[in-house]
């Protein structure tokens, strides 16, 4: 495995797999980031202009923070996280599809490369239509890789092109005159000089070709006279004609054109982003990019008969949040509601409209129930898959969970989404429910209730949330946690849990950027002493009820100490508001054919060394000095060695990954000036706990698109570095789609075994529906579990790839220098006889009045009237599958040359 990892590292360094760094080269990640930043700035400018606001461009070079600020988003963390996800999916193509020529436009496989892009683009647009932005981001990252590779691996740049090939993402169009299979395209390089190895007739006739690549010695042949990709690990490079044509970095065979290829790749990425923007609309595009204000507001609510008081409390807190935060930087970015009872849960309601959310909450009614247990974990599972990453979900219930078999699935989703879950539990098995069972059942019911509450406590603790237990009359006294948690700049400074409870002193550092310092404590019979940085005992304002206390502190920079005393279980959490926070991912050796390093999407391996990537957000001057893995329920720590990587990224190495549940604690320095004396210490902690495992669950990269009515086979492998035996397998999906999978696999010690999940979406499932499949493997004895979480997009076969069309019916003007004179036009917009029909017509440019009306034959009539001082208008027309057309009209002249589609 070490040899394979080294080989992959060399492949990356030598540019065998795409745009990579060597001697100042530009990577896929940088190309992607630049294009996203450029496109997002332009969309934000357009939105500001449409709202009549001024827009100030951020200084060059753009950063995620500066663009988010220019876009009036206080949540740069969300934007940066989106960019990182798209970059990760882009890079992963090199790790998992290294030998698939179609993903890289190698071997003159232009049709295969374009099919990947166009099919993926359809999935992105369908996901955006249903606001499944996470699925759209993942697929976008995957299709950007071949799109960008086209300009490095083909001879598009050598042919003199300085603009992108727009037909690469338009199915059924001509992408160029491609070389015949038997046509020679290259000659031998002149030693190490490959600048003139493409044949003159290929360049003269504008013939499109790309290099052949193979990393396998037995497959090193290529058709006679064809170009090679080139590079140390391309086995075809020494087959005549020798040498290559890739432009992956400045040291490549055509490295002299690296910068030109990069510039065209950036332009191409920006162009496809512009097409996605047109299909989605400006505001949906910005949501997909993570340009948001506050955090998501997410509720999962028990709607059985005894929950009337709880629902009323939810209505009150919802109204308070909406009334106080809409229009501010903390306005929720999305509102999510999942009702549950028994035998039903859902549907998930997701909206950006606060009025729609209010109406959904107000329409909830408490009815039915009676047998106590409800489908609370099913409702929570649906909320977890539907909420954005790093959200906080509030679960309201007064009943035990009926679906306890989903505990491990919910834990997997909590870890995967890094989402906090807080339970507000009122009168579990209250008197209204107890009267419906006989007295002889009370003892067993009491045990069930105790087990149910502990289940909620376990889930809350693992996520970094609270399990708040109050009476129904006390519930309004503790809902302030929802308002406080909705801040876009909420950060965790410290979190700890002790079960059983014990006396312990906890310290935490507060920096000057932290505001609204708050401490949450859950537990009964808990006493504490709080020592401020000045050494004084502090008695903060305390609000609470039941087992929950909230302490509001006067913020003071420095080291605080919290002395806790209790023999009962308790949790302690310290939060505040600050722009400075961090993102992190564990790294592992890739399961691809060449190894290498990839982001861990599930639990890291226990008991072995490991690496962590940390990115600081919210400050260009913050540096990380310490990263520690801290046991969640104890004081054991594993310290890491920190290496700065640039761009606020840090690589952290650990001698071992703890076997016990742990959190990530980051400490560093932040400076507001170049003076070292002004540097201040900061401390942040991940709220969600992490578990390591000796079990690994992996899936090969396969289609993540589900065709309605067709079964999709998802193969998976389970590997253990520990003892063998019978491993339990559980595969669940959040949509309740039909699936089948083995219930167990037998593994030898240190061995592996394979299985398959078959998943089918109903034939009437809407395109763009997002389904999350969680596959779990549990070692014998149940003490060790790992999982893989996969996201699929349901997509009906797309046959319409034609842009909607505009036809000018009339343009009337008598324009002069007088702005009081008006001009007007009438336009007919259609999607053609074979089209899917128009979805939307919108105004991108122009300050006039704009109206649309439906006419016979699925025709939309557009009328527009404006002042002669606003002489231009641009329409964006979108059909039902996301094909985008733009129509530009101008009164500057009265000729059809001024009109374009």
Secondary structure, DSSP 8 states (H G I E B T S, - for coil): -HHHHHHHHHHHHTTTTSS--SSS---HHHHHHHHHHHHHHHHHHHHHHHTT-------SS--HHHHHHHTT-S-HHHHHHHHHHHHHHHHHHHHHSTT-GGGTT-TT-HHHHHHHHHHHHHHHHHHHHTT-HHHHHHHHHHHHHHHHHHHHHBSTTTTT--S--GGGGSTTS---EE--TT---B---BTTB-TT-B-HHHHHTTEE-B-B--SSGGG----TT--B--STT-TTTTSSS-SB---SSTTSTTGGGHHHHHHHHHHHHHHHHHHHHHHH-HHHHHHHTT--SS--EEEEEE-SGGGHHHHHHHHHHHHHHHHHHTTSTT--S-EEEEEE-SS-EEEEEEES-HHHHHHHHHT-------SS-B-HHHHHHHHHHHS-TT-EEEEEESS-BS-GGGHHHHHHHHHHHT-EEEEEEESTT-HHHHTTS-GGGHHHHHHHHHHHHHHHHHHHHHHT--EEEE-TTTGGGTTHHHHHHT-TTEEEEEEEEESS---EEEEEEE-TT-EEEEEEEE-SS-EEEEE-TTS-EE--EEEEETTEEEEE----SEEEEEEEE-SS-EEEEEEEE-S-EEEEEEEEE--STT--EEE-SS--BTTS-EEEEEEEES-SS-EEEEEEEEETTS--EEE-EEEEEETTEEEEEES---SS-EEEEEEEEE-SSS-GGG-EEEEEE-SS-B--BSEEEE------EE-TTSEEEEEEEEEESS--EEEEEEEEETT--EEE--SEEEE-TT-EEEEEEEEE--TT--TT-EEEEEEEEE-TTSS-EEEEEEEEEE----------EEEEEEEE----S-TT-EEEEEEEEE--TTS--EEEEEEEE--SEEEEEEETTTEEEEEEEEETTS-EEEEEEEETT--EEEEEEESSS-SGGG-B-
